[in-house]
Amino acid sequence: MPINLMTTIAGSLLETFFPKGWDLAKLDEVCARKPETIAEPEEWWSKKFEAVACETLADFDTMMGHEIALEIAHAKAEKKQIAFILPVGPMGMYRWAVYFLKAWNVDCKHVHGFNMDEWSDAEGNTLPADDPGAFQNAMEQAFYGPLGKLTVPAKQRHFATPDALPKYASQIKLLKEKGAKLVTVYGIGRACHIAFWEPHFAEEYTTLAAWKADTHRLGAQLCPMTVEQNAITSFKSRTTLVPTRANTVGPGLFLQSDRCIGGADGALGRGMMWQGMSLWASLHHQPTQWIPSTFMPTMPGRLFFLKELAGPLEPECN
């Protein structure tokens, strides 16, 4: 008998750690597939969805940034408004979106940005806008500020504060009724969340339809895997700085998108990574509310990923 997580979890500290709806053996089977098959479509994928491998992080940032800039430029050419649900993670693509928009001299007066999430306390109170850990600060520094005179008007920048987030649904609905396109830009969490919509939320809904309809949460309780992922990726390993709560959009918003642009860049160097399993699960596990990212391939769009995340996902001591 093999010695692995599934054969040793009984009686361990991890026995109740993972989301109840996760089939660990199924996840393991998906992750054991050949790397060259990662972009092969499943029957539930949208015919307009594509997984795009990127050889390097520089390629990834450039290609994803170009995709965002193209959406903005096409909407400008068509004289239409465009709304984006935007992440803070990944981030490197914003530099290139700015580069292309400046090179093309395309302004963003027609763009409406809705940040998908923000750190919070249990009541939904968020960090000050200028806090170095605040997502609002990150967006101003990476995207809105560098665009200069071409930038998105301040009144069209929306952040997931307790006052603003509950208004997203009606604001986006009104924009769509006026002909605006909705594009969600996203990363994939270690626990396979989209925004901070965590897998354990699934237990609270009696039907998939009810889960899909929920638009947001204030003070959402985060999965421990999410806290540790962010300690590694955003807080220089300092777990004590990572909040356990966040405000977040829900599937009632991101699953209403006309197109989605995703990114998976979770490689750490020297063969180490944190996102290989999450990427494989997102692409090749059947859609389930217990793995929120599995719904993204059912939507039109592209998911850019670092080629090394495809694996093989086999042990390598570092």
C-alpha positions in Angstrom: 0.0 0.0 0.0 1.4 3.5 -0.9 2.3 5.9 1.9 0.7 9.2 1.0 -2.0 11.7 2.2 -5.0 9.5 1.5 -3.5 6.4 3.3 -2.3 8.4 6.4 -4.9 11.1 6.9 -7.1 9.1 9.3 -6.4 10.2 12.8 -4.1 13.0 11.7 -4.4 16.7 12.2 -5.4 17.0 8.6 -8.5 14.7 8.9 -10.9 17.7 9.0 -8.6 20.3 7.4 -9.6 20.0 3.7 -13.1 21.1 2.4 -15.6 18.4 3.0 -16.6 18.1 -0.6 -13.1 17.4 -1.9 -12.4 13.9 -3.3 -8.7 13.7 -2.6 -8.3 10.5 -4.7 -10.0 12.2 -7.7 -7.7 15.3 -7.2 -4.7 13.0 -7.2 -5.8 11.2 -10.3 -6.2 14.5 -12.2 -2.8 15.7 -11.0 -1.1 12.5 -12.2 -2.0 13.1 -15.8 0.7 13.8 -18.4 1.8 17.4 -18.6 1.3 17.6 -22.4 -2.5 16.9 -21.9 -3.2 19.9 -19.6 -4.6 22.1 -22.4 -6.8 19.4 -23.9 -10.5 20.4 -23.5 -13.0 18.6 -21.4 -16.6 18.1 -22.5 -17.8 20.8 -20.1 -15.4 23.5 -21.4 -16.9 26.4 -23.3 -16.2 26.2 -27.0 -14.8 29.7 -26.6 -12.4 28.8 -23.7 -8.7 28.2 -24.2 -5.9 27.3 -21.8 -2.7 29.0 -23.0 0.8 27.8 -21.9 3.5 30.5 -21.3 7.2 29.5 -21.4 8.4 32.2 -19.0 7.0 34.6 -16.4 7.9 37.4 -18.7 5.8 35.8 -21.5 2.9 35.3 -19.0 2.8 38.9 -17.8 3.0 40.3 -21.4 0.4 38.0 -22.9 -2.1 38.4 -20.1 -1.6 42.2 -20.1 -2.0 42.3 -23.9 -5.3 40.4 -23.5 -6.6 43.0 -21.0 -5.5 45.9 -23.1 -7.1 44.4 -26.2 -10.5 44.2 -24.5 -10.2 47.8 -23.5 -9.1 48.9 -27.0 -11.9 46.9 -28.7 -14.5 48.4 -26.5 -13.2 51.9 -27.2 -13.2 51.2 -31.0 -16.8 50.0 -30.7 -17.8 53.0 -28.6 -19.0 50.8 -25.8 -18.6 50.8 -22.0 -16.7 47.9 -20.5 -16.7 46.7 -16.9 -13.9 44.6 -15.3 -13.9 42.5 -12.2 -10.2 42.8 -11.2 -7.8 40.8 -9.0 -4.8 41.7 -7.0 -2.9 38.4 -7.8 -1.6 37.9 -10.4 -0.2 41.4 -10.8 2.5 41.5 -13.4 0.1 41.8 -16.3 -1.0 45.3 -15.2 2.4 46.7 -16.2 2.0 45.4 -19.7 -1.7 46.4 -20.0 -0.5 50.0 -19.2 2.3 49.6 -21.7 0.1 48.6 -24.6 -2.7 51.2 -23.8 -0.1 53.9 -23.8 1.6 52.7 -27.0 -1.8 52.6 -28.7 -2.9 55.9 -27.0 -6.2 54.3 -25.8 -7.8 56.1 -22.9 -9.9 54.4 -20.3 -12.8 56.8 -19.9 -15.1 54.0 -20.9 -13.7 51.5 -18.4 -15.3 50.6 -15.0 -13.1 48.7 -12.6 -14.6 46.6 -9.8 -11.9 45.1 -7.5 -13.0 41.6 -6.6 -11.9 41.4 -3.0 -10.2 43.1 -0.1 -8.9 42.1 3.3 -11.3 42.7 6.2 -12.3 42.0 9.7 -15.3 39.9 10.7 -17.7 42.9 10.1 -16.3 43.7 6.7 -14.2 46.7 7.7 -11.2 47.0 5.4 -7.7 48.3 5.5 -7.0 52.0 4.9 -6.7 52.6 1.2 -3.1 53.6 1.5 -2.0 50.6 3.6 0.8 48.6 1.8 -1.3 45.4 2.1 -4.5 46.9 0.8 -5.7 45.8 -2.6 -6.9 49.3 -3.4 -3.4 50.6 -2.8 -2.0 47.9 -5.0 -4.3 48.7 -7.9 -3.6 52.4 -7.7 0.2 51.7 -7.8 0.1 49.0 -10.5 -2.6 50.1 -12.9 -4.6 53.3 -12.3 -1.7 55.5 -11.4 0.7 54.4 -14.2 -1.9 55.0 -16.9 -1.6 58.7 -16.2 -3.9 60.9 -18.4 -5.3 57.7 -20.0 -6.5 56.3 -16.7 -9.9 55.1 -15.5 -11.9 58.0 -14.0 -11.8 57.9 -10.2 -15.6 57.6 -9.9 -15.5 54.5 -12.1 -13.0 52.7 -9.8 -14.8 50.5 -7.3 -13.2 48.7 -4.3 -14.6 46.0 -2.1 -15.3 48.1 1.0 -18.3 47.4 3.2 -20.2 50.3 1.7 -19.2 49.8 -2.0 -19.2 46.0 -2.4 -23.0 45.5 -1.8 -23.7 47.9 -4.7 -21.6 46.0 -7.2 -24.5 43.8 -8.4 -26.9 46.7 -9.2 -24.1 48.8 -10.8 -22.9 46.0 -13.0 -26.5 45.1 -14.0 -27.1 48.7 -15.0 -23.9 48.8 -17.1 -24.8 45.6 -18.8 -28.4 46.8 -19.6 -26.7 49.8 -21.3 -24.7 47.4 -23.5 -21.5 47.2 -21.5 -19.4 44.0 -21.7 -18.4 42.4 -18.4 -14.9 40.8 -18.2 -13.6 39.0 -15.1 -9.8 38.9 -14.7 -8.8 36.3 -12.2 -6.2 34.2 -10.5 -6.7 30.8 -8.9 -6.2 30.3 -5.2 -4.3 27.4 -3.6 -7.7 26.2 -2.4 -9.1 26.8 -5.9 -11.1 29.9 -5.0 -12.0 32.7 -7.4 -11.7 36.0 -5.7 -11.9 35.0 -2.0 -15.0 32.8 -2.8 -13.8 29.8 -0.8 -14.7 26.1 -1.3 -16.1 25.5 2.2 -18.9 28.1 1.4 -20.5 25.3 -0.6 -21.8 23.6 2.5 -24.1 26.6 3.2 -26.2 26.2 0.0 -28.9 23.7 -0.6 -28.7 23.9 -4.4 -26.1 24.8 -7.0 -28.4 27.4 -8.3 -28.4 29.2 -4.9 -24.6 29.0 -4.8 -24.4 30.5 -8.3 -26.7 33.3 -7.5 -24.9 34.8 -4.5 -23.2 38.0 -5.4 -20.8 38.8 -2.5 -19.8 38.4 1.1 -18.5 40.8 3.8 -16.1 39.4 6.3 -15.9 36.0 4.6 -14.0 33.4 6.6 -10.9 32.3 4.6 -9.6 28.7 4.2 -6.4 28.0 6.1 -4.8 27.1 2.7 -5.6 30.7 1.5 -4.0 32.3 4.5 -0.8 30.3 4.1 -0.8 30.9 0.3 -0.9 34.6 0.9 1.7 34.4 3.6 4.1 33.0 1.0 3.0 35.1 -2.0 2.2 38.5 -0.5 3.5 38.8 3.1 7.1 37.6 2.8 6.2 34.4 4.8 5.0 36.4 7.8 1.7 34.6 8.5 1.0 36.9 11.5 0.2 39.7 9.1 -2.4 37.8 7.0 -6.1 38.5 7.9 -8.4 35.5 8.2 -11.3 37.4 6.7 -12.0 39.3 3.4 -14.8 40.9 1.5 -15.3 39.2 -1.9 -17.5 39.0 -4.9 -19.3 35.8 -5.5 -20.3 33.6 -8.4 -23.5 35.7 -8.9 -21.1 38.3 -10.4 -18.1 36.5 -11.9 -20.3 33.8 -13.6 -22.2 36.6 -15.3 -19.1 37.6 -17.3 -19.2 37.8 -21.0 -15.5 36.8 -21.1 -12.9 35.8 -18.5 -9.1 36.3 -18.5 -7.3 34.0 -16.1 -3.8 33.6 -14.9 -1.8 31.0 -13.1 1.8 32.0 -12.4 2.4 30.2 -9.0 6.0 28.9 -9.5 8.6 29.8 -6.9 11.8 28.8 -8.6 14.2 25.8 -8.1 11.4 23.5 -9.1 9.1 24.6 -6.3 5.5 25.7 -6.9 2.2 26.2 -5.1 -0.3 26.2 -7.9 0.2 23.0 -10.0 -2.6 21.1 -8.3 -4.9 24.1 -8.3 -4.4 24.6 -12.0 -5.0 20.9 -12.9 -8.1 20.8 -10.7 -9.5 23.9 -12.3 -9.1 22.6 -15.8 -9.9 18.9 -15.4 -12.1 18.3 -12.4 -15.8 18.3 -13.2 -17.4 21.6 -12.2 -18.5 21.6 -8.6 -19.2 24.4 -6.0 -16.7 22.7 -3.8 -13.9 23.7 -6.2 -15.1 27.2 -7.4 -12.4 27.6 -10.1 -13.8 24.6 -12.0 -16.5 26.8 -13.4 -14.0 29.1 -15.2 -13.4 26.8 -18.2 -17.2 26.7 -18.7 -17.0 30.5 -19.5 -15.6 32.1 -22.7 -12.1 33.3 -22.4 -8.5 32.4 -21.9 -6.5 31.1 -18.9 -2.8 31.8 -19.2 -0.5 29.5 -17.2 3.2 29.0 -16.7 4.1 25.8 -18.6 6.1 24.4 -15.6 2.9 24.2 -13.6 1.8 21.4 -15.8 4.4 19.2 -14.2 4.9 16.4 -14.0 3.7 16.9 -10.5 6.0 14.4 -8.9 8.3 14.6 -5.8 11.5 16.5 -6.1 13.3 17.3 -2.8 14.4 20.9 -2.6 
